């Protein structure tokens, strides 16, 4: 049996459910482990470590874990040399600077000489240095958004997703420092045996991602317009065209990006497309 691949995931918080759901979609069954440090997969050589979010980059860097599902912003903040293997498309957010709504923000030069409260001092310092801005960074953990209201800071630097928390605290977003999403990271120089396991896992992850981004499309169309419809469809290679029992009609099957479908639906209908079905794909092997 190969040595299991050790993956670190967030013990609790916004990344946990998405990480476990993604592994499940990859066909990996994990024994209950949310309330313990470690759990094993039953059908894949994988050990899952449930760790505090801020500790994960260090554990991977030091070789305690081999890989991790974690936000790109956390890796940036810890400033450790880990390899980003694959963005995963969930838990999207941004690290931004916000100021009170009544402030007339005139650009990043406004931050000169100001006090900025944050839980992300490394990322904030890098941003300020790039801009040539001198500001006082006040490091706090949790409830950063209340700092301007209690006179602790002139501005904040914090993660933003919907922006509702800023709105409730009388703040407005004025600078986006970086955009982030969950991603798969790995330590450098994995042993070949574990690299092989990682390659297999990435193959499964990409198959799940491809399925989520694409849909299976079926439609009926008059034969005289089949060639023109094929030219319109931006699907994979050549679509399948099969004759229907009714003379003069064919059934067209293809895979199409869901986003592109709405761009071309009117064209398909204008070319006589009927009975158009768009069906989810569970897995898609590229």
Secondary structure, DSSP 8 states (H G I E B T S, - for coil): ----EEEEEESSSHHHHHHHHHHHHTT--B-S-TTSSEEEBSSSSEEEEEE-HHHHHHHHHTTSSSEEEEEHHHHHHHT---EEEEE-S-S-EEEEEEEETTS---SGGGGTT-EEEES-HHHHHHHHHHHT---EEEE--S-GGGTGGGTS-SEEEEEESSSHHHHHTTEEEEEEEEEE-EEEEE-SS--HHHHHHHHHHHHHHHHHHHHHHEEEEEEEEEGGGHHHHHHH---SSS-EEEE-SSTTEEEEEEEEEHHHHHHHHHHHHHTT-EEEEEEE-S----
